[in-house]
Structure formats: C-alpha cells, structure tokens
Amino acid sequence: MTPLKGNAEKVSCRATYKTEGAAVTQNIRCAGVDHKFAASFNLTYKGGRVSGSWSEALYAASGAVSGTASGNSVRVRLSGDKFAGRMSISLSGSRHAITIVQLDKGSGAYRPVANLSLHR
C-alpha cells in the first residue's frame, strides 16, 4: 500500500465476494503497521459493462463505479467526493491481483495507491 504521504507499506488483506445473478459485492479489509482501509463495492455486470457504487468505512468516502469486464479482468473508474481513481482486478486460478491508482486532480496524473495480491 502506498499512502498519499509517507512510504509504501506491506499490508495483510482479506477479501470476500458475494455473487447473486449479475450482482457482485466485494469487501476488502487491509491493515499494516501504519495504514489500513476497509472498502466495499456493489457492482452489476451487463453486456461487458460494470457499474455500481463503492464506499470506504475508515475514511468515510464513497462514490460511483463504472467500467468494463472481459475474460479474467475488470477495469473500472472510481469517482467520489474524497477519492477519484481507477481499479483493476486480474484473475488467474485461485489468485487475483487488485491494483488501485489515485487521480491527482492538480496534475491529472495517476499514482499507485495499492497493489494487492490475493489467493484462496
């Protein structure tokens, strides 16, 4: 995890998924020595498009999700009042990787926030 201020930190994470038809709920909780987050995503898939909402409990942030899903990957934009960025999920067998980048509104550039490697 790479915070806006400070150094990158290794964190331990737990992710859960619940699927119901075309709807997916994803909950991710991560904690390290100095940083932690608890994010939830409520997504709907239709015709290659993903839409829904996200929230982060510890920082009281929330917003909308929109993007695409194809094969073993999901790529979405995250927008909200306190955070804007992108998230990608790549699946491979019992492993998947989640990458989250944050938009710097001043420069328009994206910077890495979290690279998570998860397995069951």
N, C-alpha and C positions, 0 to 999 in steps of 0.2 A: 504494500500500500504506500502511495506517495502523497502525503498531505500537501495542501497549498503552501504551508510554511513548515520547514523542518526537513528531516531526512527520511528516506524510504525506510519502511519497517516491515518485517515479516509478521504476518498475522495468521491466526488459525480461524478457519471458517466452517460454517455448517449451512448447507443449502437444502431446502425442501421444495418439492414441486407437487402440485395437485392439478390433475387434468380432469376436465369434465366436458366432453364433446370438443368444441373448438376453443374452449377457455382454459387458460393455464394460470395458476397462481404460483409465483416463485417468491420464497422468503430466503434472504441471505443475512446471516449474522456473522460478523467477523470481529475479532479482538486481538490486540497485540499489547505490548507494554504501554505505549503512549496513545494509541489510536484504536477506535472501534466504530462500527456502524451497523445498523440494522435496517435493511431495505426490503420492501415488499413491492412486487409487481403483479398487477392484474391485467392479463393480456388476452386478446381474442385474435384468432387467426382466421382469415377468409381470403381465398384466392391468392395466396402468396403475400398478402399484406398482414401486418401485425399492428394492432392499436390497443390502447388502454391507458392505464394510469400507474404511477409509482409513488411511493412515499418512503421517507427515511425518518424513523422514530426518534433517534437521538438528537438530530439537528432540526427537527420539526420542519422538514422540507417535503414538498410534493409537487406533482405536475403530471404532464401528459407524455405518452409514449407513442411513437409512430415509426414504422419501418417495414422491413421485408424479412421473410424466412424462406429458405430454399435448401433442400437437401439436409445437410447436417449443420447449417449455420443460420444464425439470427443476427440481424443488424438493425439497430433502432436508434432513433434520436430521443433524447430525454430533454424535456423543457419544463421549467418551473420558475417560481419566484426567487429561489435561492440557489438553483443549480441548473445549468444547461450543458449538455454534452452528448456523448454517444456511448452505446454499449454494444459489444458483440459477444455472441456465445457460439462456441465451436464445439461440436460433439464428436467423440470418437470412442466407440465401445462404451466402457464403463467410466470413461474420463470425459471431462469437458473443461474448457477454458473460458473464462469471462474476462473481458478487457473493458475498462471504463475510462474514458477520457473526458476532461472538462474543458469547456469553451471559455477562453479568456476573452471577455467581452471588449476589453480595451484594444487588444491586438488582433482579435479574430482568429488566433491560433488555438489549437487543441493541445493539451498537455496530459500525460498519463496520470491517472489517479489510482487505479487499482488493476493489477493483473492477478487473477485468481486461477489456480489450477486445482480442480476438484476431482475426486474419484470416489466410487462407491466401494 
